[in-house]
Amino acid sequence: MTSFHQTFKKVKIINTKLAVHRFTVLSTLCLITFLSACSKDNDSHVPSLNYTTAESLLTEINFQGYAIITKDGNDLVRQGFGLANESTGLPQDDDLAYRIGSATKTLTAAAIVQLKRDGLITSFNQTLDEFDNAFPNGDQISIRQLLSHQSGIPDYQFIVEEAYEQGETLDEEDIYMVIAEMISENGLNFTPGYSKQYSNSNFLIAALLIEELTQMDYHDYIQQNILTPLEMTETYRGNNNINSEIHAEGYNEGQIYSTYPMTIAFGVGDFSSTPKNMETWTNAVKTNWFTYLEKTEILADDVPSGYVDFGLGWFTTQQGNTSLYWHGGDINGYWSMIGFIPEYNATIVLLSNKQDDTGAQRNTIIQQLLTYEFI
């Protein structure tokens, strides 16, 4: 099998030592990380807001976007809040596209599961050196550790975004080489398997692994194995610039903020989708897209109450006896969350076109629903 590095172009865009230094500073300031096996919810007391329904909760916190929240097969919320385009007056809609950011990672993880079904990998415990023997520390890093953020591989996002702002154009292969060079220069952030830290690098590597093993374009493989079978016709690779006739405009502090170089988000956050399609995907995961045995590997269980942990492409938030399996996303002008609660046959889809840098709205909604609605 041809290794990754044999097909990749030589990276010529950065002085690596300077780049790693900048990355270290930026990651310290900007990354939200989980440095232990489980992360405790910082809010031991969840305040009761002045709402009586899930709809009024979203209104009270000024949510802007489209929301679907179901419980026991019934709708608690299925409506838009605010406008999808403030210039044209376009309303939010369940068949309008939104950038979903890192909710894309649930599709990438599912495609890795499909590789195992197809016999292209034999185990999630296979290590990266089996696919690229030149990748630094590849013999220590397993596929499972990629998908559960236990690899110790540093995040490339901020350094590559900075390079882009300086006029450099990087594709996913260049970014892979940047990641490898960062590890060669500074090592891993921790010994694989001994800690957990959210890193986009894990899923860009996973997406390239899909291409290497299938000899197909990553997005085509997602299309063939997930989107087409589920008839998710309105989920697609996002463009740098949206089409505002079929896509919600993104906003940040009242200003249009919809542009992003999507190559940087390859496999980690580059899909757009509709609330309706994300509901289809979330319901498929909740029911039968994964087998029972696959779910035992993918979904983190035995999480203490009040804690959050990583599975393979999904988070678990545990509150009492209630398990919420979910993933969120943040990208210029947008934030998202998809999730499900098996105990209540519940589905949650939140696609917002108003940037929330701190994740405060998403966290508030999760806390309030698990404390007052799903109990």
Secondary structure as UniProt FT lines:
FT   HELIX           4..7
FT   HELIX           16..30
FT   STRAND          39..40
FT   HELIX           54..60
FT   TURN            61..62
FT   STRAND          65..71
FT   TURN            72..73
FT   STRAND          74..81
FT   STRAND          83..85
FT   TURN            86..89
FT   STRAND          90..91
FT   TURN            94..95
FT   STRAND          97..99
FT   HELIX           101..103
FT   HELIX           104..117
FT   TURN            118..119
FT   TURN            124..125
FT   HELIX           128..130
FT   TURN            133..134
FT   TURN            136..137
FT   HELIX           138..140
FT   HELIX           143..147
FT   TURN            148..149
FT   HELIX           157..165
FT   TURN            166..167
FT   HELIX           172..186
FT   TURN            192..193
FT   HELIX           200..214
FT   HELIX           218..222
FT   HELIX           223..227
FT   TURN            228..231
FT   TURN            233..234
FT   STRAND          236..237
FT   TURN            244..246
FT   STRAND          251..252
FT   TURN            253..254
FT   STRAND          255..256
FT   HELIX           262..265
FT   TURN            266..269
FT   STRAND          271..273
FT   HELIX           275..286
FT   TURN            287..288
FT   HELIX           292..298
FT   TURN            305..306
FT   STRAND          307..310
FT   STRAND          315..319
FT   TURN            320..321
FT   STRAND          322..331
FT   TURN            332..333
FT   STRAND          334..341
FT   HELIX           342..344
FT   STRAND          346..352
FT   TURN            357..358
FT   HELIX           360..368
FT   HELIX           369..373
//
